[in-house]
Amino acid sequence: MDIEDKKIYSEKWFSYLQEQICNQFEKIEKDAKNHYKFVSTNWYKKNNKGGGTYKILKNGKIFDKVGVNKSTVSGIFAKKFRKNILGAQKNGKYWASGISVVAHMKNPKIPAMHFNTRFIVTSKNWFGGGIDLTPCLKDKKEENYFHSKLKKVCKENSKDYLKYKKWCDKYFFLPHRNEPRGIGGIFFDYEKNNWEKDFKFVREVGLSFVKISTNIIKRKIKLKYNERDKEKQLFKRGRYVEFNLLYDRGTKFGLNSGGKTEAILMSLPPKVKW
């Protein structure tokens, strides 16, 4: 399979997965007697260099705000940014497609959820992505369930779960606070040894996110909470914002590849405290 076919297959998958995630989250809202739907916005990069669609659902009964962004862009990186990207040092050319999801919940007993997968082409080509949770209230049972499901999908695809878990813990860490953002998950990048197997893994990680997020939400959807719980959630969201603006590679990549600012910053919650 040549690189152009790989681009086509990966982009089609990300579009399909965006649709599946939005349908599932709308169903969760509908089951909670709310018929709010995602508002879809298309954007286009200058000079016919791609674009994307970001979908936002906010003020729901379950989701305070959830964004599902799919984009495909190409171009040339600025010289100062090329050294940070595998295979871009020579001429800075790139093509990238991916999907990113950030969900901030109304109920503070349900954790914030993040998922993304991507396929990037420079002089090299590779997959990357991950899933992580950011709860504001500790739940050991939920933690064990979450990590066991990620371990299972890695094992079924002959991937190194412990490596990805450690990578996630290291990545989602706020050095200025000396604390993790959440409870981790998996984080992987530069998957390029076997395209067919890597693409299968990326697809199954995406489908696992749909199942895991749905199960976590449904288990806690009717739990009561108080103002103290909500206050903890808002301060925890402050940590989320700090990480995404200071350290997140996806945010930096999006801004340096000419992405739509509103789509890139969809990860920011609607209400937050410091």
C-alpha positions as CSV (number, residue, x, y, z in Angstrom):
1,M,0.0,0.0,0.0
2,D,1.5,3.4,-1.0
3,I,1.4,6.5,1.2
4,E,-1.5,8.1,-0.6
5,D,-3.7,5.0,0.1
6,K,-2.6,5.1,3.8
7,K,-3.7,8.7,4.0
8,I,-7.1,7.9,2.5
9,Y,-7.8,5.0,4.8
10,S,-6.7,6.8,7.9
11,E,-8.7,9.9,7.2
12,K,-11.9,7.9,6.4
13,W,-11.5,6.1,9.7
14,F,-11.2,9.3,11.7
15,S,-14.3,10.7,10.0
16,Y,-16.2,7.5,10.8
17,L,-15.1,7.5,14.4
18,Q,-16.1,11.1,14.9
19,E,-19.6,10.2,13.7
20,Q,-19.8,7.1,16.1
21,I,-18.6,9.1,19.1
22,C,-21.1,11.9,18.5
23,N,-23.9,9.5,18.0
24,Q,-23.1,7.7,21.2
25,F,-22.8,10.8,23.3
26,E,-26.1,12.2,21.8
27,K,-27.8,9.0,22.8
28,I,-26.5,9.3,26.4
29,E,-28.0,12.8,26.5
30,K,-31.2,11.6,25.0
31,D,-31.5,8.8,27.6
32,A,-31.1,11.5,30.2
33,K,-34.2,13.2,28.8
34,N,-32.2,15.8,27.0
35,H,-32.3,16.2,23.2
36,Y,-29.4,18.5,22.7
37,K,-27.2,17.7,19.8
38,F,-23.7,18.5,18.6
39,V,-23.3,21.8,16.7
40,S,-21.0,21.2,13.8
41,T,-18.6,23.7,12.4
42,N,-16.5,23.3,9.3
43,W,-13.3,25.2,8.8
44,Y,-10.8,25.4,6.0
45,K,-7.1,26.1,5.9
46,K,-5.8,28.7,3.4
47,N,-4.5,27.7,0.0
48,N,-6.5,24.5,-0.1
49,K,-4.3,22.8,2.5
50,G,-7.2,21.0,4.2
51,G,-9.4,21.8,7.2
52,G,-11.7,20.0,9.5
53,T,-14.9,19.7,11.4
54,Y,-15.3,20.3,15.1
55,K,-18.5,19.3,16.9
56,I,-19.5,20.8,20.2
57,L,-22.3,19.8,22.6
58,K,-22.6,22.0,25.7
59,N,-25.0,22.7,28.6
60,G,-26.3,19.1,28.5
61,K,-27.7,17.1,31.4
62,I,-24.6,14.9,31.3
63,F,-21.9,16.9,29.4
64,D,-21.1,20.5,30.5
65,K,-19.1,20.6,27.3
66,V,-17.8,17.9,24.9
67,G,-15.9,18.6,21.7
68,V,-15.1,16.1,19.0
69,N,-12.6,17.5,16.4
70,K,-11.5,15.8,13.2
71,S,-9.1,17.5,10.9
72,T,-6.8,16.9,7.9
73,V,-4.1,19.5,7.1
74,S,-0.9,19.8,5.1
75,G,1.7,22.4,4.5
76,I,5.2,23.4,5.6
77,F,6.2,23.9,9.3
78,A,8.0,27.0,10.3
79,K,11.8,26.4,10.6
80,K,11.8,26.9,14.4
81,F,9.2,24.1,14.8
82,R,10.7,21.5,12.5
83,K,13.2,20.2,14.9
84,N,10.3,19.0,17.2
85,I,8.7,16.8,14.5
86,L,10.0,13.4,13.3
87,G,11.1,13.6,9.6
88,A,10.4,17.3,9.2
89,Q,13.9,18.7,9.7
90,K,14.8,18.8,6.0
91,N,12.1,20.7,4.2
92,G,9.3,21.0,6.8
93,K,6.6,19.3,4.7
94,Y,3.8,17.5,6.5
95,W,0.4,15.9,6.2
96,A,-1.7,15.1,9.2
97,S,-5.1,13.7,10.0
98,G,-6.6,12.9,13.3
99,I,-9.4,13.0,15.8
100,S,-9.5,14.5,19.3
101,V,-12.1,14.3,22.0
102,V,-12.4,16.2,25.3
103,A,-15.4,15.8,27.5
104,H,-16.1,17.8,30.7
105,M,-19.0,16.4,32.7
106,K,-21.7,18.2,34.6
107,N,-21.6,15.7,37.5
108,P,-18.2,16.0,39.3
109,K,-18.3,12.3,40.1
110,I,-17.8,11.5,36.5
111,P,-14.2,12.2,35.3
112,A,-13.2,14.4,32.5
113,M,-12.2,12.3,29.5
114,H,-9.6,12.8,26.7
115,F,-8.9,10.7,23.6
116,N,-7.1,11.3,20.4
117,T,-5.5,9.4,17.6
118,R,-3.6,10.7,14.5
119,F,-1.6,9.8,11.4
120,I,1.2,12.0,10.5
121,V,3.3,12.1,7.3
122,T,6.6,13.9,6.8
123,S,9.6,12.1,5.3
124,K,8.4,9.5,7.8
125,N,4.9,8.4,8.7
126,W,3.5,7.2,12.0
127,F,0.5,6.9,14.3
128,G,0.1,8.4,17.7
129,G,-2.6,8.9,20.3
130,G,-3.9,7.9,23.7
131,I,-6.7,7.9,26.3
132,D,-6.6,9.4,29.8
133,L,-9.0,10.3,32.6
134,T,-9.0,13.3,34.9
135,P,-11.3,12.7,37.9
136,C,-11.6,15.3,40.7
137,L,-12.9,12.7,43.2
138,K,-11.0,9.4,43.8
139,D,-12.6,6.2,42.7
140,K,-10.3,3.1,42.9
141,K,-12.9,0.8,41.3
142,E,-13.2,3.0,38.3
143,E,-9.5,3.4,38.1
144,N,-9.0,-0.4,38.0
145,Y,-11.7,-0.8,35.4
146,F,-10.2,1.9,33.2
147,H,-6.6,0.6,33.2
148,S,-7.7,-3.1,32.8
149,K,-9.6,-2.2,29.6
150,L,-6.6,-0.3,28.2
151,K,-4.3,-3.2,29.1
152,K,-6.6,-5.6,27.3
153,V,-6.6,-3.6,24.0
154,C,-2.8,-3.3,24.1
155,K,-2.4,-7.0,24.8
156,E,-4.7,-8.0,22.0
157,N,-2.6,-6.0,19.6
158,S,0.8,-7.1,20.9
159,K,1.5,-3.6,22.2
160,D,3.5,-2.7,25.3
161,Y,0.9,-1.5,27.8
162,L,3.4,-0.7,30.6
163,K,5.5,1.4,28.3
164,Y,2.4,3.3,27.1
165,K,1.1,3.7,30.7
166,K,4.4,5.1,31.9
167,W,4.6,7.4,28.9
168,C,1.1,8.7,29.7
169,D,2.0,9.3,33.4
170,K,5.1,11.2,32.4
171,Y,3.4,13.2,29.7
172,F,0.3,14.3,31.6
173,F,2.3,15.8,34.5
174,L,2.4,19.4,35.6
175,P,6.0,20.1,36.6
176,H,5.2,23.6,38.0
177,R,2.7,21.9,40.4
178,N,4.7,18.7,40.8
179,E,1.5,16.7,40.3
180,P,-0.2,14.5,37.6
181,R,-3.1,15.9,35.7
182,G,-5.3,12.9,36.3
183,I,-5.0,9.1,36.7
184,G,-3.2,8.6,33.4
185,G,-4.1,5.9,30.8
186,I,-2.0,5.2,27.7
187,F,0.0,7.5,25.4
188,F,1.8,6.3,22.3
189,D,3.6,7.9,19.4
190,Y,5.8,7.1,16.5
191,E,4.1,3.8,15.8
192,K,5.6,3.0,12.4
193,N,6.9,-0.6,12.2
194,N,3.9,-2.2,10.6
195,W,1.2,0.1,9.1
196,E,-1.6,-2.5,8.9
197,K,-1.1,-3.7,12.5
198,D,-0.6,-0.2,13.8
199,F,-3.7,1.0,12.0
200,K,-5.7,-1.9,13.5
201,F,-4.5,-0.9,17.0
202,V,-5.5,2.7,16.4
203,R,-9.0,1.7,15.3
204,E,-9.4,-0.6,18.3
205,V,-8.2,2.1,20.7
206,G,-10.9,4.4,19.2
207,L,-13.7,1.8,19.7
208,S,-12.4,1.1,23.2
209,F,-12.8,4.8,24.0
210,V,-16.5,4.6,23.0
211,K,-17.1,1.6,25.2
212,I,-15.1,2.7,28.2
213,S,-16.5,6.2,28.3
214,T,-20.1,5.0,27.9
215,N,-19.7,2.5,30.7
216,I,-18.1,5.0,33.1
217,I,-20.8,7.6,32.4
218,K,-23.7,5.1,32.8
219,R,-22.4,3.7,36.0
220,K,-22.4,7.2,37.6
221,I,-25.1,9.0,35.7
222,K,-27.6,9.1,38.6
223,L,-25.1,9.8,41.5
224,K,-25.9,12.8,43.6
225,Y,-23.4,15.5,44.3
226,N,-23.1,18.7,46.3
227,E,-21.6,22.2,46.0
228,R,-18.4,21.0,47.6
229,D,-18.0,18.3,45.0
230,K,-18.6,20.9,42.2
231,E,-16.1,23.2,43.7
232,K,-13.4,20.5,43.6
233,Q,-14.3,19.8,40.0
234,L,-13.9,23.5,39.0
235,F,-10.4,23.7,40.7
236,K,-9.3,20.5,39.0
237,R,-10.4,21.9,35.7
238,G,-7.9,24.7,36.4
239,R,-5.1,22.2,36.3
240,Y,-6.5,20.8,33.1
241,V,-6.4,24.3,31.5
242,E,-2.8,24.9,32.8
243,F,-1.6,21.7,31.2
244,N,-3.3,22.2,27.8
245,L,-2.0,25.7,27.4
246,L,1.5,25.2,28.8
247,Y,2.5,21.7,27.8
248,D,0.1,19.9,25.4
249,R,1.9,18.8,22.2
250,G,-1.4,18.6,20.4
251,T,-2.2,22.2,21.1
252,K,1.2,23.3,20.0
253,F,1.0,21.1,16.8
254,G,-2.4,22.5,15.9
255,L,-1.4,26.1,16.3
256,N,1.8,25.6,14.4
257,S,0.1,23.7,11.5
258,G,-2.4,26.4,10.8
259,G,-5.3,24.7,12.5
260,K,-8.5,26.5,13.6
261,T,-8.0,28.1,17.0
262,E,-11.5,27.5,18.2
263,A,-11.2,23.8,17.3
264,I,-7.8,23.5,19.0
265,L,-9.0,25.2,22.2
266,M,-12.2,23.2,22.4
267,S,-10.5,21.3,25.2
268,L,-11.0,24.2,27.5
269,P,-13.9,23.8,30.0
270,P,-16.8,26.2,30.1
271,K,-16.3,27.0,33.8
272,V,-13.1,26.8,35.8
273,K,-11.6,28.1,39.0
274,W,-8.1,28.7,40.3
